[in-house]
Amino acid sequence: MNHPMEKLVRPGILALAPYRSARDEFGSTADVFLDANENSLGDPWGDGLHRYPDSGQGALKSAVARRKGVLPEQIFLGNGSDEAIDLLLRAFCEPGLDNVIIMPPTYGMYAVQAGIHGAELRQAPLRPDFSPDPPAVRAVTDARSKLLFLCSPNNPTGPCLPEDFILDMLGDFPGLVVIDEAYVDFARQPTWLDRLNDFPNLVVLQTLSKAWGLAALRVGMAFSGAFVNGILNKIKYPYNLGAPAIDIALKALENEAVVQEKVNVLLAERLRLALRLPELACVQEVFPSDANFLLVRVADAEGIYRYLLEQSIVVRNRHRERHCENCLRITVGTAEENDRLLAALKHYPA
């Protein structure tokens, strides 16, 4: 019997025989490796970097599975969440025929990848209060709609999407519902990982770049049912995560308590900024956030952005995003960085 998600896959991808590396074919241990054309004399430092990393990432997937409460066969690991987004478009969207749906303002990479892969980009914008608009989503959905990207907590606005809205989309949307949870560790709402077994069309994206503080490693994760996950792993590059990234990620996953301490500090600083920013004359509104940033409406986003640059403070100008007129996105910094930001804004020459 065919899997219910099989009909969504591009026929050429479904029939594709995946590349198998030398170590995939061998799949065991030995004393002498003369199979992968590595430099047998070693790397310049003698750190074992002359050997290719584990293409299947077995140890890291096992560690992630334990930490997240999922099965290893439900995990895709890649070069940031962006690689998973890329592969989802590559596997499920036939160029020139299929479409993907986004809800702007949202993470810009969804649109970029749709353009790269020749998929039609359809938009169901958030309402002016940044709440989702279910009728707008349904109005742009048809039989060729393959991916619905739901960023929750949403970037750049901050809040999580309502549970009932996501449940409706999982039940109604004809393709895959991709919930991007890059900032979920800062949110009050639980992850959707617990519902993987309930919805074969659910894909959850997470990352070690945000709460885990490992942005330089570029380790992203996609979680889905075994069938969808098998498609992603089938078409990924053989060695898409380097050995140093795998090793450091393994060590990080053993230090969850340290990570949670840092998250708690950032949450306290987020609250402090949310309370202090509205006291400033140049600030008009601070939007609620479930992430490690705040979207802030100010008197003059362009002017304040340039002024802060002169103070050697960099924020993100979101003024040109839909419904984000005169808005800056401000990442929660250290206590000292936040104090410096508040002081600079207090003295902004309005």
Secondary structure, DSSP 8 states (H G I E B T S, - for coil): ---TTGGGS-HHHHH------HHHHH-S--S---SS---TT--TTSSSTTS---TT-HHHHHHHHHHHT--GGGEEEEEHHHHHHHHHHHHH--TTT-EEEE-SSS-THHHHHHHHTT-EEEE----TTS---HHHHHHT--TTEEEEEEESS-TTT-----HHHHHHHHHH-SSEEEEE-TTGGG-SS--GGGGGGG-TTEEEEEESSSTT--GGG-EEEEEE-HHHHHHHHHHS-TT-S-HHHHHHHHHHHT-HHHHHHHHHHHHHHHHHHHHHGGGSTTEEEE---SSSEEEEEES-HHHHHHHHHHTT---EE-TTSTT-TTEEEEE---HHHHHHHHHHHHT---
